[in-house]
């Protein structure tokens, strides 16, 4: 059952077939033949999902920019350190 109210939770009802879900060593029945009803957290609507997806794409772009910048800086610093070490060896 899907609720249209934003404050209410959705629920799902599951009915088990006794012939499939029965313990072969005992007469135990799953949930005593009663339906299993569980309250689900509110699901996202399409607008919320699209908003999250757009923000995630922005985060991905920022993360890749930071990663590329860190790699370039690392390469530059390693060459600078090699040049400094060469100057120290000359002295």
N, C-alpha and C positions, 0 to 999 in steps of 0.2 A: 504494500500500500504506500503510494507516494503522496506526501503531504504537500499542499500548495502554500501553506502558511510558513513564513520564514522562521518562526520560533519553534515549530513542531519538528520532531524527528521522523524520518521515514521508518517503516518497519517491513520486515520480511517474515513470511510464514512458510515453514518447511514441513511437509508431511512425509514421513518415512514409510516405505513399503515394508511391512513386517516380514514378508518372505525373503527379502534381500538383507535386511538389517536385523538378523536374529543370531544370537550366539549358539553355535552348534553343540556346545558342552553344557549349556544351561537353558532355562526357559526365559532368560532375560530378554526383554524387548526394549528397543531404543525408545526412550522417553515414554514408556508405557503406552505407546500408541497415540499419544497426544501430539498435536502440532507443536513444533518448536518455533516460538515467536521471539525475534530479536529486534531491538531498536537500533537503527543505523544512524550514524552522524549525518548531518545535513550534507547533501551532495552539492557540488558547484554547478551553478547555471552557466550558460555559454558565455555570458558577458564576464563573469568572474574568471573563467578558464582562459578567455582571450587576454584579459588584463595580466594574469600571471604569466602567460606565455610571452607577452610582449616585454614584461620586466625581465624575464629570464634571458631573452635574446640580448637585451641591453647589458646584462651582467656578463654574458658570454663574451660580448665584444670587448668590454672593459678588461676582463680577465686575460683575453688573448693579447690585448695591447700591453698590459703590464708584463706578461710573460715574454713577449718579444723585446720589450724595453730592457728587461732584466738580462736577457741573453746578450743583447748588444752591449750593454754596460759591462757584463762579465768579460766578453771578448776584448773590449777596449782596455779594461783594467789589467787583463793578463798580458796584453802587448806592452802596456806601460810598465808593468813589473819586469818583463823581460828586458826592456830598454834600460831601466834603472839598474838591473843586475849586470848588464853589459858595461854600464858606466862604472859600477863598483869594481868590476874585474879589471878595467883599464887602469884604475888607480893602483 
